[in-house]
Amino acid sequence: MSQQQPGRAGADGQVVVVTGASGGVGRATARAFGARGAAVALLARGEEGLARAADEVRDAGGTALPLDVDVSDHAAVDAAADRVERELGPVSVWVNTAFSTVFAPVTEVKAEEFRRATEVTYLGFVHGTLAALRHMEPRDAGTIVQVGSALAYRGVPLQAAYCAAKHAIQGFHESLRCELLHGKSGVRVTMVQLPGLNTPQFTWVKSRLPRSPRPVAPVYQPEVAARGILYAADHPERREHWVGGSTVATLLGDKFAPGLLDRYLARTGIQGQQTDHERSPAQPDNLWKPADAHRDYGAHGEFDDEASSRSYQLWASHHHGLLAALGTAAATAVAATAVRRALS
């Protein structure tokens, strides 16, 4: 493995911070930025997962600075941001994706567990955003990407702690974006709403379900999410980006028929978020301590056999200008043909 040491800004001139970078979407995103030649600061709690993620960034062609940080600690996040600026250079992109949660019915989640999930998932985004703004605003430049979910709009059973935190992030994002627009700031903030993903989350999440938890189908690989996040970082003028056809369907369904969606999820949401296998009592639990402190889980979870590595919706979203042009050209051709026939 490459032993490249941290240095100044990467080959592409970007210095990127990714929280939650030791596994899942954060890891895939850090690796994707590394493949661009960026200098990537990886913030996470798990020592082993963090080290292996940093190796992947270096092997991909980037510079890696792994930092052991609990994002619920605002002072630690601030200190990490200062170190990144000293060792890598001015941060151009900050990606918030760290989270923790509990899979259980509302009545089976303890008050302190709701608090902890909120501190990591919601306040972790707040802490990261404030740290980024502290450095970006004086330069009047930079991009902050909030990694959200279809569940930032649509609550589902068994995930109240996660849904509530993602809803809070959505409101925080909208408030901040309005303020930046009002001040004509050069700092941009955008949000990426993701579908069900094949990440280690379902291996190490705290769960009180009788069977092992699983992502809501259809399932996508974390690299699909990473492509959406990189595109968002490159196009922060859009207020938010949707990834996956299921995300589009969920958000539109919630907008136009929320009551119907309540009933649908009441019938399908409990079974649909559990496998057929009993949950092991030895399953790791990363709510209070990192599950990847001594074991690397990687970016992928246990659902490779059904997870898709592509999203036609994402491609269409990234090429909407081309599709519009093709649509216009097709309409023009049809109209021209009709005129010729009318005149013949």
KASULWO-V377567 format. One record per backbone hydrogen bond with DSSP energy under -1.0 kcal/mol. NH is the residue of the N-H (numbers start at 1). CO is the residue of the C=O. If there is no record, write none. Layout:
nh & co
NH & CO
NH & CO
This chain:
nh & co
10 & 14
11 & 37
13 & 10
16 & 39
17 & 93
18 & 41
19 & 95
20 & 43
21 & 43
24 & 298
27 & 23
28 & 24
29 & 25
30 & 26
31 & 27
32 & 28
33 & 29
34 & 30
35 & 31
37 & 34
38 & 33
39 & 14
40 & 63
41 & 16
42 & 65
43 & 18
44 & 67
49 & 292
50 & 46
51 & 47
52 & 48
53 & 49
54 & 50
55 & 51
56 & 52
57 & 53
58 & 54
59 & 55
60 & 56
61 & 58
62 & 57
63 & 38
65 & 40
67 & 42
69 & 44
73 & 70
77 & 73
78 & 74
79 & 75
80 & 76
81 & 77
82 & 78
83 & 79
84 & 80
85 & 81
86 & 82
87 & 83
88 & 84
89 & 84
92 & 15
93 & 15
94 & 143
95 & 17
96 & 145
103 & 206
104 & 158
108 & 105
109 & 106
114 & 110
115 & 111
116 & 112
117 & 113
118 & 114
119 & 115
120 & 116
121 & 117
122 & 118
123 & 118
126 & 122
127 & 123
128 & 124
129 & 125
130 & 126
131 & 127
132 & 128
133 & 129
134 & 130
136 & 132
137 & 133
140 & 136
141 & 136
143 & 92
144 & 188
145 & 94
146 & 190
147 & 96
148 & 192
150 & 194
152 & 149
153 & 150
154 & 150
159 & 156
163 & 159
164 & 160
165 & 161
166 & 162
167 & 163
168 & 164
169 & 165
170 & 166
171 & 167
172 & 168
173 & 169
174 & 170
175 & 171
176 & 172
177 & 173
178 & 174
179 & 175
180 & 176
181 & 177
182 & 178
183 & 179
184 & 181
185 & 180
188 & 142
190 & 144
191 & 239
192 & 146
193 & 241
198 & 220
199 & 197
202 & 199
203 & 200
204 & 200
205 & 201
208 & 103
212 & 277
214 & 273
220 & 196
221 & 308
224 & 221
226 & 222
227 & 223
228 & 224
229 & 225
230 & 226
231 & 227
232 & 228
233 & 229
234 & 230
235 & 231
238 & 235
241 & 191
243 & 193
248 & 244
249 & 245
250 & 246
251 & 247
252 & 248
253 & 249
254 & 250
255 & 251
256 & 252
257 & 253
261 & 257
262 & 258
263 & 259
264 & 260
265 & 261
266 & 262
267 & 263
268 & 264
269 & 265
272 & 268
274 & 271
275 & 212
279 & 210
283 & 280
286 & 204
301 & 198
306 & 303
307 & 303
308 & 219
315 & 311
316 & 312
317 & 313
318 & 314
319 & 315
323 & 319
324 & 320
325 & 321
326 & 322
327 & 323
328 & 324
329 & 325
330 & 326
331 & 327
332 & 328
333 & 329
334 & 330
335 & 331
336 & 332
337 & 333
338 & 334
339 & 335
340 & 336
341 & 337
342 & 338
343 & 339
344 & 340
